[in-house]
């Protein structure tokens, strides 16, 4: 068992709300936390906040007026960068709140300065103010120079003398000097100078010219809470039947599934869009086969919102952020809390077992504090944060983990802008990285294999940025410049795509042998079809930067059944020691090796579908997730047979199946070809044939029967055998289904053997086929007789195409 996270410094059962320390008597303080709530939700009337944050702050200020004395007091103004009225070209970054304490704005301009972020502030008293900006020089930790993320702060359009983002290797306050300000309204502007990821957390102006603000590395530290004027106790929402934390594929599917089964659900997402790695921010196309295996209805919900990207990284439009949000917000039982970062949990004090009472969440745009209460919770954070704070049993691989990717793309344009030199980036030549063919820097731009994936997450992301910028610098300004005069860097993911960190432990910890040997569990349900895909540094690119290689290679164990899938057990989806905690996604109960197959997004989404249905049974029976396995497993398996669009108003109401429910897929997934049941006669697909020799599966030539076809080399030793029992006696025509192609067999040997008859061999020319069925003779066959049809590639005269056979009764 690894050490618990460095961030669990306060016992979880005490985290009701951070106490506000005594304030110095400064009734003049003006706080600028943001004027509006940006959450996307439809909370019930009984749980709406009774007053907006600005009104509560004003009331707090009025209440403090009695503290004022005749002594001159300090005046100060605190501004969260994320609460600026206009962000301009700056982006909101919420990935590293646990590490550095806050969301921040980042000037991610790909080497072109971004538009200014601006806001209005009210100065309480005329006087001299020292200006402090919390920022970081993001390459200084590697002693790289000069600082790439330079920016200015302008007050009423006038530039301060200090250039920010140039001093500290860690997040800290940078002194901006002293300015004279009149009482009243003023404008602050963040002016980016480089386009290379300058960062601003917050701004503090104070008339105490010799005062340095305190460190604020903790989430909503007491000093920051005081500056924001937050109430001592957070606003409470709920209780909900299920609180889902994390809005990726697993979280979305958990919320939708539970809501459609009658649960009242809160879905908490720290970003402004849903989808996680499958959003336009990260652009990893969704992998993992769905709608197959033991329960082919699982995956229908995922099908409703999954991207259809043709490449990874794909385009912004392909990931359908709006569609994802529409699918979620269409559910009246879901309160969607976008831009809310969960940062702690409170445990139930009066429970005989370990149970979570509520989650604390920070509004990443306004600074408001929120308490979200629920009966059950599901950790879909990927990093297992909820389990960590609840002291759930967990594991993490110390070294050799899979890393984080930041993908990128470039394009060729007629007049490409110059790309600034990047002396602070990794010093790369064209031989130091794989050429980004097809204009894509793909998944293998990955690092962090032996680095703390939690405490050093921002450093891993920044190392990836240094690698990307260093590579494009080599293309534009280095030894690749001759070939890339028209190249332009068009997109780099500043949101990282992590693969592995904590794994929360359940009653079953799935391992590689379980998957490969197809070990059966009575609660096996989610089909995992991805190979056991583990990533390692690629040696040819690792020698120059052995401390943190940035190009990976995937090593596959391909013994996973990619068609039917391995059924992952339900017992991997709940905590073994926190009684009301589910998990779905890449933090489920598996080993490092087994994570290689279950971690892909569509598979994670199917986990969420199962968890949502299990949560509805927990609500119906007032029981724990473990009780579902022990006492209500048959009920769960019955729900897994329902269409994804089936719904009920409450967990005890009648289930309704709408007219637009998807057609049930088969055990090998939705059929991509012709349905044998809808073709004339008795049609037998190639999946039911017994084959020997080397056959390759294909789907490129459309019009095939079933899920795919197979083909074997000309004149090889490959064979295939179909066996059929016909219920009725009579004369039947044998039909061979084949797609035409210039390389097809010209004399394919097919032998028909029936009881009491001599085997009959015919040869057919598959090149003459117009597609569909080729007649291969008529045969009188007795009722109940087993008829064998053998294909042989020997002396075939071309590639043998194996798709299906049919028996059609003729007069």
N, C-alpha and C positions, 0 to 999 in steps of 0.2 A: 504494500500500500504506500503510495507516494505521500510526501508531505502535503498538507493542506495549503491552499493559496495564501500568499502573503497578504491578500486583501481582507481576510477574515480576522480582522483585529478586534472587532466588537462582537460579542456573543450575539448570535442571530436572534435569540429570544429576548434581547433588550432593544432591538431596533424598531421601536414603535415610532419614534421621531426624534431627531437630534435636538437636544435642549439648546435654547438660545441664551448665550451668556449675557451678563449685564452689559448694557450699552453705555458708552460715555454720553453725557448729556448734550446731544447734538440734535435739537429739534429741526435744524435746518437741512438735515440729510435728505437728499433726493435720490430715489431709487428708480432705475429704468429697466425693469424686468421684461417689458413687452406688454403691449396693450391688449392683445387678443389671444384667445385660445385657438390653437391650430389643430386640435385633435379632430380626426374624422370619425365621428361616432354618432349614435343616436341613443344616448342614455335615457332611461326612464325618468319621468318627472320627479319621482321620489329620490333620485340620486343625482339630480343636477346640482352643480355648485351654486350655493345661495347667493354669492356675489362674485363678480369678476375680480381678477387679481389686483387691478389698479385701484378698485374701490376699497378692497381690504387693506391695501398699503396706505391709502389716504386715511382710512380710519385709524390705522396704527399710528400714523404720524400725528393725528389730532390728539390721540390719547397720550402721546408723549410730551405734548406741549407743557404740561404742568411741571416737567422736570427742569425747564429752562431756568437759568439764574442770570444775575446781572453780569456775571463773568463772561467775557468773550469766549465763544466756543468755536471749535473747528467745524468747518462745513466740508462735506464730501459728496461726490457723485460716483456711483458705481454702475458700469454699463457692461452687460454681457454681450459679446460680439454677435452671438446667435440671435439676439433680440433686436438687432439693427432694423430700422424701418425698411431699408432696401439693401439686399445683399449684393446687388450688382452682379459681377461675374464670380464673386467668391462663393464657394460651396460649403455646405454644412457637413462637418465630419463628426460622427458620433461613435466611431469604432473603438475609441480608446478611453472612454470615460472612466472605466474602472482603473486604468493605469495613471491618468493625469488629472482626473477629477471633474471634467466638464466637456461638453461639446465645444467645438471651435469652428471658426471660419478658415478655409484654406483657399489660397489663390492658385487654383489648378488650371493654368493657362497654356501648358505645353510649350513654354518658352515665349509666349506672347502675353504681356501684362493684361490683366483682366480689368473690367470696369469697376469703378469705386463702389464700396459699400458705405452707406450713409445713414445717419440717424440724427434726430433732434434731441437735445437734452436741455434741462432747465437748471441753471446755476443758482443756488439758493441765496448767495451773498456775494457782493462784489469783493474782489481781492486777488491775491496771488495764489495760484494752485500748482502743486507739483503733479505731474502727469506720470502715471505708471501704466505700462502695458505688459500683460502676461503673454509671453511668446517663447519661441525656441529657435535656435539655429540648428536646423535638423540634420546637418551633415557634420557638426562639430564633434559628435560622439566618436567619429572616425578620424578626427583631426584633419578633415578635408577643408579646403578653402578655395576661393572665397565663399562667403555665405550666399547660397542661391536664393533664399526666400526673403529678400529685402522688401520692406514696405515702409510707407510714410503714414503718419497720422496728421491730419490737417484739421485745424479748429477754425471754423468760419472761413475755410478756404486757404488759410495760412499754414504753411508747412512748419512743423516743429523741427528743430535742428537735428534731433536724433533720427537715425535710420534704424528701424526695428528689425528683429529677426537676425541679429548679428553677434550676439554675445554668449548665450548659454547653450550648453550641450543637453540640458534637461529643461523642462518647462519651469520658467521663473519670471520674476518681475524685471523688466528693463526700464530704467529711469529715462523719462522723456524730457526732463528739465522743467522749468517753472514758466508759467504763462499768467498774464493778468487778464482776468475775465470780469465783465460786468454782470450784475445780477440780471437774470432773465434767460431767454431762449438762445441757444447756440447750436451750431451744426458740427458734428464730427464726421470725418471721412477717412476710410482706410484706402490708401492709394498704393496699389501693387506696382513694384518697379521691374519685376523680372518675368512673371508668369510661371516661376518655378517653385510653387507650393509654399509661399510664405504663410504664416499661421498666426492668428490672433484669438486668444481665449476671452480676454476681458480688458477693460480700461478702468482705471481708478484715478480720480482727481481729488486732491485733498489740500486744504489750507494748512495742515500740519506739515510744513515743508521738510522737516527732518524725520518724518515717520516713514518707515518701510512697511508695506503691507505684509501680512503673514503668509506663510506657505499655505496653499489651498489644493493640495494633491488629492485629498479625500473627496468623494462625491458629496456634494452639498455640505461642505465643511461648516462648522458653526459660524465662522466669520462671513462666509459667503451667504449663508442663510440670513444672517443679520442684515447684510447689505441689501439683500433682495426683499427684506421685509416679510418673509414667509411666516405664516402662523406656526406656533409651536407644534400643533398637531396637524398632519396633512389632511386634506379633504379625502373622504372615503367614498368609494364606489363599490356597489355590490351589497350583499354577497351574491356571487354568481355560482351556478352549478359547476362551471369549469372555467378556470383562468388559464389561457394559453399565452406563453411568453415566447416570442419569436415568430416572425411573419414570413419565414421561408416556405418551401413546399410542405414541410411537415406541419408547421404551425397553421398554415392556411387550411390544409385538409383536416387537421384535428378540429379546428373551429367550425368549419362547414359541416363536417360529419356529425359532431355533437349537436349543433344547432338544428339540423334537419331531424334529429332524433328527439327533439323537444327540450334540449338543455338551453339555459340562458348562459351565454358565453361572453367573456371579455377576451379580445385578441390584442396583445400588446406588442408593438413593433417599434424599434428605435429609429428606423429610417422613415422617410416620407413616402416610400413605395414598398410594395409587397414583392415577394419572390426570392429574397435572399440572393444566393449565387445565381439564381435564374431570373434576375431582374436586369433592367437596362444598365444598372450601375456596375454590374460585374460581368454579365453576358456569357455565362457558361450555359451551353445548350443542355436541355434536360435529357438525361440518359436513364436507362433501366426500363425493361419491358414491363408493361402493365396489362391488366385484364386477362389473366391466365392462371394456370395452376389449379389448386384445390378450390379456390373461390374466385372465379373469373369476374365477379362483379367488383372486386376490389380494384381500384384504379379508375373507376368511372368518374369520381369526383376530380381526380388529378387531370383526367382528360379534358375537363371543362376549362381549366385555366392554364394548362401547360403550354409553353412556348413552342413554336414551330420553326425555330431557327435552323438554317441550312448550314451554318458554319459556327465555329466557336473560336474567337468571339464573333457574334452576329451583329446585326445592326440594331439601333435603338428601337425601331418599329417592330422588329421581330419578337421582342420580348413582352410586348403587350402589357405594360404596367397598368394602363387604364382598365383593360379587360379584367385583370386580376382583382383590382379593387372593386369593380362592378359586381363580380361574382360573389365577393364577400359581403358587400354592402346590400346585396339583394336579400340577404338573410335577416329577417326582423329580429331573430334571437341573438344576433351578434352585435356587441358594442366594439367598434374598431377604434383602437387608440394608436393612431400613427404618431410618429415623432415622440414616443414615450420610451424612456430607457429604464428598465428594471434594474435596481442597484442593491436591493437587500430584501430579506424576508423577515417576517415576524412569526415565531412558532406559537402554537397554542399552549397556554400556560396550564390549563386545567384538564389536559388530555392525558390518559394513561399511556398512550402511545405517542410516538413522534409524528406530529402533524403540522403542516403549514397553516397559518391563519390568514395572512395576507402578504402581498408583494408590495414593496415601495417602488414607485416609478417617478422619474424626473421628466417633465415636459422639456424636450430638448430645444424648443424655440422660445419658451417664456420663462423657464426656470421654476415653474410651479411644481409643487410636491403633491403626489397622489398616492393614496393607499387603496389597493385593489384587493378586496376580500373575496374568498371563494371556499367552496366545500372541497374542491379538488383542483389540482394544478398539473399542467403538462409543460415540461422543460423542452422547448424546441429551440433553445439558444445556440445549439451546436457546440458551445463550450461547456455545457453543463453548469451554468452559473447558478440556477435555482437549486439544483442538488448540492452544489458546493456550499451555499449559504445555509442550507437546511441540514448540513452535516450528513448528507447521504453517503453511503459507501460508494467509493469511486476508484478509478484507476487511471493512470496515464503512463504512456511509454516514455521512459526517461530520455533515450537517444534513438535516433533513426526513425523519427516520426515522419509522416507525410507533411509537406510544408504548405505555404500560402502562395497563391499565384496572383499576379497583377498582369492581366493580358493587355494587349495593345494592338493598334493597327495604323498603317500608313497608306497613303494613296499617292498617285502620280497626277499632277495638275500642270496646266500650261505655264503658269507663273508661280512657282512655289516660293514662299517667303524664305529668307535666310533663317537658318537655325543657329541660335547663339552658341558659342563655344561653351562647353560644360567641364571646366577643369576640376570641379568638385564631384563629378560623377565618376563611376568606375572607369578607369583608363583602358578602354577596349579598342582592339582592332577587329577587322572583319573576321579573323580566324578565331576570335574568342567567344563566338556565339553562333548558333545555327541561323542561317539566313532566314528572315521572316518571309517565306514564300507566300504567294497569293495575298501579299500585303497584311499578313496576320502574324502577330506574336502570340502564340497559342499557350495552352495550359502548362507547357513545360518550362515557362518562365516562372520558376518556383524556387523558393528558398526557405530557410528556417528549420532544416531537418533536425539539427541538434541544439536549437536555440529555444528558450522558454516561449511557447506559443501564446502565453497569456501575458506575463509580465513584460516581455520584449516584443509584443505584437506590433507596436508602432515602428520599432526599429526594423522588424522584418519587412514591413510594407515599404519603409523608406529605402532599405537596401534594394528592394525590387525596383523602386523608382530610379535609383542611381544606376542600376543595370540597364534599364530601358533607355534612359537618357544617354548613357554612355554608348549604347549600341547605335542609337540613331545619330549621335554625334560622329561615330565612325563612318556611318553611311553618308552623312552630309558634309562633314568637315575633315574626315580622316582618309584612310586608304580606300574607302568606297565612294569618295566624292565624285569621281568621274562618271560613275554609273547612276548617280542619284541626284542629278541636278534638278529634276522635277519632283523629287520626293517631298512629301509634307506629312508630318506627324499629325494625325487627325483624331486619335482617341487613345487615352491611357486610363486604365481603371485605377482610381485613387482609393476605391473601396476594395480591400483585399478579399480574395476567395480562399479561406482556410479549409483544410481537409481533416485535420486531426488535432485533438487536444484531450480534454477529459472524456471519460466514458463512465456513465453511472451504472452501478451494478444491480441487476435484478435477480429473480429466483433462478434464472438460467443465464449463464454467461456463454454465449455461442462462440465456438472456435472453428478454426479452419477444417479440422478433421470432421466435425459435424456436417459442414457444408459439403465437402468433397464426398464423404461416404453416404450422404443423403440420410443421415440419422433422422428417424421419424419421431416427432413429438406430437402428442395428442392435440396440442394447441397451435401447431404449425399453420400459418395463415398467409403471411406476406411473401409473395414470390420474389426472391432475389435472383436476378438473371445476369448481372454483371460479373465478369471474371473477378477472381481475387487479385485486385489491381493495386499493387504497392509501389510507391515512388521512392527513388533513390537519386542522389546526385549523379549526373552523367560524368564519367571519369575524364573524358577528353576535354571537358570544359571546366573541370573542378581544380586543376592544378594551379591556376593563377590565383584563385581565391579559395583556398582550402578551408578557411575559417567559416565561410558561408557560401557554398556554391549556389549559383542562381539558375542553373539549367538542370532539369531532372530527366530521368528515364523511367518508364513504367515497366515493371516486371509482372507478368500475368501468370496466374495459375488458372488455366482454361478448363479445368475439370468441373466447372459449374454448369448446370443444365440451363442453357440460355433460352430455351423454348418454353419449357414447362415451369422452370424456376425452382429454387430450393425454398420450401416454406419456413420462414423464420417464425419461431414460436412467440406467442403473445407474452409469455413470461419475461421476454427481453425488454418489454415496454413499460415496466413499472419498477419503482425502487424497492429493494428488499428490506429497507429499514426506515423509510419515511412513508407512512401508511397512506397518505393521500397524494402521492406524487407519481404521475406518469412521465414517460419521456418518449419522444419520437424524433427521428433524424439521426445525425451522426454521433450523438452522445448516448445511444442506447447501449444495452448490456451485451457487449461483444468483446473479443480480444482484438489486439492490434491487427492481426492477420485477417480475421473475419470482417473487420471494418472495411477491408479492401473491396468487398463485394456489396455490402449493404449501404454504403455511403452515398451513392448516386441519387440525384434529386427525385426522380419519379418513384424510386423504391422508398425513399424517406417519406414522400407524400402518402404512399399506401399505408405506411405505419400510422400516420395521422388518422387516416380513415378508420382503422381498427380501434385506435385509442378513443376517438370520438364516440363510436358506438359503445365501447366498453364503459365510457364515462356516463352515458345515458342509463345503462343498467345499474351503475353504482348509485345514481340519483334515484332510480326507481326502487331499488332494494335497500337504500341507505347502507351501503357496504363499501368495502375497500377494493382497490384494483385486484389485490390478491384473492379476495373472496369471489371475484368473477371467475377466476380459474378453478377455484376449489369447489364452488357451489353453483355457478351459473354459466359454465362453459357452453353447454348446449344452447342456452339462450343467445350467447354471443355468436356462436357459429351460425345460428339461424339468422341473426341480423346481417351477417356477412354475405348471405345469399340474396340480400335485397339490392335492387338497383340503387345506384348512387344518388338518384334524385328522389328516392322514397323519403317521405317525411311524416312527422306527426307534430302536433302543436305542443304537447308535453310528453315526458317519458312514459306516461300511462295512457296516452290517447291512442286511438286507432291509427294504424299506419296507412297512408294513402300513397298509391303509386301513380304518378302523373302520366298523361298520355305521351309525353315526350321523353320518357325513360329510354335509355340506350338499349339496343338489342344485346342480349347476353352473349358474350364471347365464349369461345371454346377453351379447352385446357391449354391450348397453345397460343392463345391470344385472339384478337379480332382477325377474322379471315381477310387476307389482303387480295385473294384471288376469287375465282368462281366457287360458289357453294355447291358441293357434290349433291346435296339434298335437292337442289333445284335443277339438276341436269337430268336428261332422259335416262330411264333405266336404273341400274344399280352401278354407281360410280365409286371406285376405290382409289383413294389418294396415295401418292407415293410414300407418305409417312407410314402407311400400313404394309409396305413391301419389305421383305427381308433382302438386304443387300450384302454383297461381298465385293472386295476390291475398292478402288478409289472413286468415290462419287463426290462431286462438289455441289453444294446447294446454291441456288440462284433465284433472283426475283426481277432481274433486269428486263426480261421479255414479258410484257403484260399479256393477260388473257389466260394465264395458267390456272389450274385447279387448286383450291385449298390455300395453303400458306406459302408455298414455294414450289420449285421443281428441282431436279437434280440432273447432272450431266456427267458423262464418263468419256475418257479419251478414246479415240478411234482405235479399233483392233486391240483393245486391252483385255485383261482377264476379268473385268467388272461384270457382275451378274446381279439380277434383281428378280425376286419371286413374289407374285401375288397369289393368294389363296382365297377362294370364295365358295360359300355354300348357298345354292339357289333353292328357294322354298318351293317353287313350282317347276314342274317338268315342262319342256318345250324347246322350240328352236330359238337360239339366241345369236345375235350378231356381236362379235367382239369388236370394241372400238378402242383405239389407242389415241390418247390425248397428247398432242405435240404442237409446239410452236415452230414455225418455219424459220430457217436460218441457212445461210450459204454453206456452213460447215457441217450440217447435219448428216447423219448416217444415210447412205443410199441403199443399203441392204441389211437392215437390222433384223436379226434372227429372233423370232418369237415362237415359242413352243407351247402348245396347249395340251394338257393332259387331263382326261376325265376318266372316272371309273369304268372299266370294261371296254375302253377304246384305246386304240393305238395313239401314241403321241403324234401330234401334227405340227409341223414347223412351217411357218410362212415367213417371208421376208418383205419388209416394207421400206419405202423410200420416204424418209422424213423430210427431205428437201421439197417434195411435191406438196407438202401440207400447206393449206391456206390458213391454218390455225384452227383449233378445235379438234374434232375426232376424225381419225383415219380408220376406215373399215379394215378389219383383219380377218374376215371369213365368218361363216355361219356354222354353228355347232348345235346338234341335238343333245340336250343335257337332262339327265334324270333329276327328279326332285330330291333335295337333301344331299346331293352328291357334292363332294369337295373337288372343285376344279382348280388346277394350277396353271398359271401363266408365267413362263420364264423368259426373261430378257437376257441376251448375251451380246456383249460388245465385241466379241471375237469376229474378225472379218467383217466388221460393220460398214467399212467404207467411209466413215466420218464420225463425228461426235454423236454419242447416243444421248437423246433427250428423254428423260424419265419424268412423267408428270402424273398421269392417272390412267386407269383402264375403265371401260364401262361395258356392261352386259345389257343389251336392249332386246327385249322379246320381239320376234318377228313372226308373221303368219307362215 
